[in-house]
Amino acid sequence: QEQLVESGGGMVQAGGSLRLACSISGNFYQVGWFRQFPGKERDFVAAIRWTDAYTHYGNSVKDRFTIARDNAKNTMYLQMNSLKPQDTAVYYCKARQKWGLYSYDYWGQGTQVTVSS
């Protein structure tokens, strides 16, 4: 059964770091992170292809965040450095299964990240 469980959120001061983890059950083509600000749609943060670890990032987090995956542990990570108050959001893990032209997305429950100034 496919399941995603995030951990690692919390509160940190501006300039600090946090590492989020997403424990993954199931086989997925690509996994990634989105974040949601209050009253807004979810925004793309970063993604990694499970097979070859190809990564890409949203413009607002490039050079500060790093996504990685550990195949042996079936876990994906988001290392967040140089955090800013505007990074405060609920962070969601997302995983995509793909069959030819079709795909289906699974979401975790979300974890709160709060960056104080």
Contacts in CASP RR format, 6 or more apart in sequence:
PFRMAT RR
TARGET T0000
AUTHOR 0000-0000-0000
METHOD contacts of the structure
MODEL  1
QEQLVESGGGMVQAGGSLRLACSISGNFYQVGWFRQFPGKERDFVAAIRW
TDAYTHYGNSVKDRFTIARDNAKNTMYLQMNSLKPQDTAVYYCKARQKWG
LYSYDYWGQGTQVTVSS
1 25 0 8 1.000
1 26 0 8 1.000
2 25 0 8 1.000
2 26 0 8 1.000
2 28 0 8 1.000
2 95 0 8 1.000
2 97 0 8 1.000
2 106 0 8 1.000
3 24 0 8 1.000
3 25 0 8 1.000
3 26 0 8 1.000
3 106 0 8 1.000
4 22 0 8 1.000
4 23 0 8 1.000
4 24 0 8 1.000
4 25 0 8 1.000
4 93 0 8 1.000
4 94 0 8 1.000
4 95 0 8 1.000
4 106 0 8 1.000
4 107 0 8 1.000
4 108 0 8 1.000
5 22 0 8 1.000
5 23 0 8 1.000
5 93 0 8 1.000
5 108 0 8 1.000
5 109 0 8 1.000
6 20 0 8 1.000
6 21 0 8 1.000
6 22 0 8 1.000
6 91 0 8 1.000
6 92 0 8 1.000
6 93 0 8 1.000
6 108 0 8 1.000
6 109 0 8 1.000
6 110 0 8 1.000
6 111 0 8 1.000
7 20 0 8 1.000
7 21 0 8 1.000
7 22 0 8 1.000
7 23 0 8 1.000
7 111 0 8 1.000
8 18 0 8 1.000
8 19 0 8 1.000
8 20 0 8 1.000
8 21 0 8 1.000
8 111 0 8 1.000
9 18 0 8 1.000
9 20 0 8 1.000
9 91 0 8 1.000
9 111 0 8 1.000
9 112 0 8 1.000
9 113 0 8 1.000
10 18 0 8 1.000
10 111 0 8 1.000
10 112 0 8 1.000
10 113 0 8 1.000
10 114 0 8 1.000
11 114 0 8 1.000
11 115 0 8 1.000
11 116 0 8 1.000
12 18 0 8 1.000
12 83 0 8 1.000
12 113 0 8 1.000
12 114 0 8 1.000
12 115 0 8 1.000
12 116 0 8 1.000
13 115 0 8 1.000
13 116 0 8 1.000
13 117 0 8 1.000
14 83 0 8 1.000
14 84 0 8 1.000
14 85 0 8 1.000
14 115 0 8 1.000
14 116 0 8 1.000
14 117 0 8 1.000
15 81 0 8 1.000
15 82 0 8 1.000
15 83 0 8 1.000
15 84 0 8 1.000
15 115 0 8 1.000
16 81 0 8 1.000
16 82 0 8 1.000
16 83 0 8 1.000
16 115 0 8 1.000
17 79 0 8 1.000
17 80 0 8 1.000
17 81 0 8 1.000
17 82 0 8 1.000
17 83 0 8 1.000
18 80 0 8 1.000
18 83 0 8 1.000
18 113 0 8 1.000
19 77 0 8 1.000
19 78 0 8 1.000
19 79 0 8 1.000
19 80 0 8 1.000
20 33 0 8 1.000
20 77 0 8 1.000
20 78 0 8 1.000
20 80 0 8 1.000
20 91 0 8 1.000
20 93 0 8 1.000
20 111 0 8 1.000
20 113 0 8 1.000
21 75 0 8 1.000
21 76 0 8 1.000
21 77 0 8 1.000
22 31 0 8 1.000
22 32 0 8 1.000
22 33 0 8 1.000
22 75 0 8 1.000
22 76 0 8 1.000
22 77 0 8 1.000
22 78 0 8 1.000
22 93 0 8 1.000
22 95 0 8 1.000
22 108 0 8 1.000
23 73 0 8 1.000
23 74 0 8 1.000
23 75 0 8 1.000
24 31 0 8 1.000
24 74 0 8 1.000
24 75 0 8 1.000
24 76 0 8 1.000
24 93 0 8 1.000
24 95 0 8 1.000
25 74 0 8 1.000
26 74 0 8 1.000
26 95 0 8 1.000
27 50 0 8 1.000
27 97 0 8 1.000
28 50 0 8 1.000
28 95 0 8 1.000
28 96 0 8 1.000
28 97 0 8 1.000
28 106 0 8 1.000
29 49 0 8 1.000
29 50 0 8 1.000
29 51 0 8 1.000
29 96 0 8 1.000
29 97 0 8 1.000
29 98 0 8 1.000
29 103 0 8 1.000
30 47 0 8 1.000
30 48 0 8 1.000
30 49 0 8 1.000
30 50 0 8 1.000
30 95 0 8 1.000
30 96 0 8 1.000
30 98 0 8 1.000
31 47 0 8 1.000
31 48 0 8 1.000
31 50 0 8 1.000
31 69 0 8 1.000
31 76 0 8 1.000
31 93 0 8 1.000
31 94 0 8 1.000
31 95 0 8 1.000
31 96 0 8 1.000
32 45 0 8 1.000
32 46 0 8 1.000
32 47 0 8 1.000
32 48 0 8 1.000
32 67 0 8 1.000
32 76 0 8 1.000
32 93 0 8 1.000
32 94 0 8 1.000
32 95 0 8 1.000
33 45 0 8 1.000
33 46 0 8 1.000
33 47 0 8 1.000
33 67 0 8 1.000
33 78 0 8 1.000
33 91 0 8 1.000
33 92 0 8 1.000
33 93 0 8 1.000
33 94 0 8 1.000
34 42 0 8 1.000
34 43 0 8 1.000
34 44 0 8 1.000
34 45 0 8 1.000
34 91 0 8 1.000
34 92 0 8 1.000
34 94 0 8 1.000
35 42 0 8 1.000
35 43 0 8 1.000
35 45 0 8 1.000
35 87 0 8 1.000
35 89 0 8 1.000
35 90 0 8 1.000
35 91 0 8 1.000
35 92 0 8 1.000
35 113 0 8 1.000
36 42 0 8 1.000
36 43 0 8 1.000
36 89 0 8 1.000
36 90 0 8 1.000
36 92 0 8 1.000
37 43 0 8 1.000
37 88 0 8 1.000
37 89 0 8 1.000
42 92 0 8 1.000
43 60 0 8 1.000
44 58 0 8 1.000
45 57 0 8 1.000
45 58 0 8 1.000
45 61 0 8 1.000
45 65 0 8 1.000
45 78 0 8 1.000
45 91 0 8 1.000
46 55 0 8 1.000
46 56 0 8 1.000
46 57 0 8 1.000
46 58 0 8 1.000
46 61 0 8 1.000
46 65 0 8 1.000
46 66 0 8 1.000
46 67 0 8 1.000
46 78 0 8 1.000
47 55 0 8 1.000
47 56 0 8 1.000
47 67 0 8 1.000
48 54 0 8 1.000
48 55 0 8 1.000
48 67 0 8 1.000
48 68 0 8 1.000
48 69 0 8 1.000
48 76 0 8 1.000
49 55 0 8 1.000
50 69 0 8 1.000
50 71 0 8 1.000
53 68 0 8 1.000
53 69 0 8 1.000
55 67 0 8 1.000
57 65 0 8 1.000
57 67 0 8 1.000
61 80 0 8 1.000
61 87 0 8 1.000
64 80 0 8 1.000
64 81 0 8 1.000
64 82 0 8 1.000
64 83 0 8 1.000
65 78 0 8 1.000
65 79 0 8 1.000
65 80 0 8 1.000
65 81 0 8 1.000
66 78 0 8 1.000
66 79 0 8 1.000
66 81 0 8 1.000
67 76 0 8 1.000
67 77 0 8 1.000
67 78 0 8 1.000
67 79 0 8 1.000
68 76 0 8 1.000
68 77 0 8 1.000
68 79 0 8 1.000
69 75 0 8 1.000
69 76 0 8 1.000
69 77 0 8 1.000
70 76 0 8 1.000
70 77 0 8 1.000
76 93 0 8 1.000
78 91 0 8 1.000
80 87 0 8 1.000
80 113 0 8 1.000
83 113 0 8 1.000
83 115 0 8 1.000
84 115 0 8 1.000
85 115 0 8 1.000
85 116 0 8 1.000
85 117 0 8 1.000
86 115 0 8 1.000
87 113 0 8 1.000
87 115 0 8 1.000
88 113 0 8 1.000
88 114 0 8 1.000
88 115 0 8 1.000
89 113 0 8 1.000
90 110 0 8 1.000
90 111 0 8 1.000
90 112 0 8 1.000
90 113 0 8 1.000
91 110 0 8 1.000
91 111 0 8 1.000
91 112 0 8 1.000
91 113 0 8 1.000
92 107 0 8 1.000
92 108 0 8 1.000
92 109 0 8 1.000
92 110 0 8 1.000
93 107 0 8 1.000
93 108 0 8 1.000
93 110 0 8 1.000
94 105 0 8 1.000
94 106 0 8 1.000
94 107 0 8 1.000
94 108 0 8 1.000
95 105 0 8 1.000
95 106 0 8 1.000
96 103 0 8 1.000
96 104 0 8 1.000
96 105 0 8 1.000
96 106 0 8 1.000
97 103 0 8 1.000
97 104 0 8 1.000
97 105 0 8 1.000
97 106 0 8 1.000
END
